[in-house]
Amino acid sequence: MTKKSVKAKTITKGSGNIFADLGLDSPEELKLKSTLTMTFNSIIRHRGLAQKDAAKLLVISQPEVLALSRGKLYHFSVEKLFKLLNALDRDVSIVIKKKPRSRDTRVKVVAA
């Protein structure tokens, strides 16, 4: 019986922001856009909207809905994503408060 050699792999703990871990520009903005886009797509799926129906409701093109469904974050500003969520009957809140001393200075995005 032959033994297979197994090479040890190094596992590195992520920072909590995959975009930063990948070295992309503006990782905090990309994380925010990602959260907003996932929320957008969840609402569209939950409502059972076809892309053309979502586009009509949101007054955007069907290719823009497709881009969002595929996570094409660079095509949309944070402000545009806020407006799209508003059009889907969602309020978007930005809360600014003093951070606790125990937490680092990175932005934390929470979607409800």
C-alpha positions, 0 to 999 in steps of 0.5 A, a space after each residue: 500500500 502506498 502512502 500519499 504525501 500531504 503538503 501542509 497548507 498555511 491558513 491565514 485569518 482574514 481581516 473581515 473584509 475580503 476586498 482588503 485581503 485581496 488588496 483592492 482599491 477602496 475596500 471599505 466602499 466595496 464592502 458597503 456596496 457588496 452588502 447593499 447589492 446583496 440586500 437588493 438581490 435578496 429583495 428582488 428574489 423574495 418578491 419573485 421579480 423578473 429582471 425586466 419587471 425589476 428594471 421597470 419598477 426601479 426605472 433602470 435598464 434590464 442590463 443594470 439589474 443583471 449587473 447587480 445580480 452578478 455583483 458588478 459593484 463598479 457600475 453603481 455608486 453607493 448613493 445609487 444603491 441607496 436610491 434603488 433600495 428606497 425604491 424597493 420600500 427600504 429605508 437606509 440609515 447611516 449611523 455615526 457614533 463614537 467608537 468604543 476604545 476596544 474596536 479598531 477604526 475600520 468601517 462596519 456595515 450591517 444590513 437588516 
